C-alpha cells in the first residue's frame, strides 16, 4: 500500500514533464525516430555489438563480450525482480493525457530495463574500448529519452534504470578487477 501511494505521488509530480516530452510523439518523424531508437534498445544493438566484438578485437573482444553478456544476464534477473515487485503502471495507463506511441513489452514501467541495459553496456564498453564512449553514451541517452517520449516510462523509471545499470556495471567491473 505504501509503495502504491508513493508511486501515485511521483506519478502526479512527473506528469507535467511526461506530457511535455510525450507531446513530441505526435510528430510522425519524432515518433518513428524514437520508435527506432527504442527498438535498438530492445537489445538488438547490444547483441550485434557483442557478436562483433570478437571479430573486431580478437581475444580481448571475446573476453569483453563474455563479461558484458554475463552482466546482462544478471541485469535481466535484477530487472525482473524489481519490476514484478514494484508493479508501477505505465504513464499512458495511469494518465489519459499520455499517448502510448509504441507497443510496450509488458504492463509495468518501473524500472526501465532499456535504460538499465543501455547504461550498463555503455559503461562496460567504455571500460574495455574507450573509443566507443561518446557514441554509446549518446545512444544510451537517446534510448532513455525514447522511453518517456513514447509514453512508456516516467522519468523516475528511467533514472532508476540508469542507477541500477550503473551500479551493475561498476560492480561487475570491480568484480573482475577492471577498475
Buried (B, 14 or more C-beta within 10 A) or exposed (E): EEEEEEBEEBBEEBBEEBBEBBBBBEEEEBBEBBBEBBBBBBBEBBEEBBEEBBEEBEEEBBBBBEBBBEBBEEBBEBBEEBBEEBEBBBBBBBBEEBBBBBEBEEEBBBBBBBBBBBBBBBBBBBBBBEEBBEEBBEBBBBBBBBBBBBBBBBBBBBBBBBBBBBBBBBEBBEEEEBE
